[in-house]
Amino acid sequence: MSAIQADLAKFAGANAQVVGVNTDTVFSHIAFQKHLGGLKYPLATDRWPYAQTAEAYGIFPPTKHQIPFVNDRAVFIVDKQGKIAWSKIYELKQQPDNGEILEALKKLA
């Protein structure tokens, strides 16, 4: 998440809005933001047992790991019509590659 924050200007330059979504609680998000010294983009909770957003995007229940109640790590680019234009699911410990995401945004522009 801090790597994404470091490249927020690049994402904005690609006309993209970054939003973090996971199945953690709001309280977990607050602690995470404090740990990082704050975030400059929104975090949204899709709290288990509901996880409706994660389930709709195919990342809950998880396919890349066996940790209960934790969605897969993934990046989705949603176009202006609300359609998924690009996506990639990562191993839980793997950080998404900002360069790869920015390149996908460039191709979709």
N, C-alpha and C positions, 0 to 999 in steps of 0.2 A: 504494500500500500504506500509506503514512503517513496518507492521508486516511481509510482504513478504520480504522486504529489510533486515530485521533482520535475516531471515532464508535463505538468498541467498546462503550461503556456503552449506547448507543442500540440496538445490535444485541442485546446481552444482555437489554435491556428488552423486546425483541421476541421473546424466547425463541429466539434464533438463535446458533449457534456458527459463527464465522468460521474457515475453513481455506483457506490459499493452496496451490494445487497447480499445478505447471508441469513442463516437460520439462528444466529446468536440473539441474545436478548438486547433490549435497549441499554440495560445496565452494562452489559459486556461492551457494547459500542462506546459508551461514555468512557469506560476504563481504557479501552484501546486508544481512543483519541487522546486521552490524557497521557498515556504512555508514549505516544508519538509527538507530543507537544502540540496537538491540534491537527485538524485536517481542513483543507480548503475545498473539499467537495463533500456532498452528502452521503451518509450511510443510512440504509433502510433495513429494517428487520423483517424477515419473513419467518417469524418464530415457529419452530416446531412445537406442537405436532401438526400445525397447519401447512406450512411450507408450500403454499399453493403456487407461488411464483416459481420457486425452484423446481417443483414438480412439473409445472407447465413447460419449463425450459429444458426438462430432461436431465437435471442434475441432482434430483432427490427422488427416491433414495439414491445414494451415491453409487457410482460404478467404478471409480478409480481407487477406492479405499474401503475399509471395513469399520470405520469409526462411526458408531451410532449417532444419529441426530446431527451429523455434519454433512452439509452439501458438498458436491464436487467443486473444485476451484475452476472457474471458467470465465471467459470473456465473451460477451455478445455485443455486436454492433447492430443497433436497431435503427433502421432508416426512418425518414420523416413520415412514412406511411405506416409506421409501427410494425414493419416486417423485419425479421432477423435477416440481415444482409451478410453477416460473417460471424463465425463462432469458432471457439477452440476450447476444449476441456484439457486441463493440465493435471499432472500429478499434484497431490495436496501440498507437498513441500516445494514444488517448482513455482517460481515467480513468473508471471506472464512477461513476455518479451515486448517492451514498449515499442521497440523499433518495428517488430512484426505487426503490431496493432496499428501503428501509424501508417505503415505501408498499405495495410488493408484499407484504412480510411482514405488514403490517397487514391487507391484504385477505384474506390466507390464514389469518389467526388464527381 
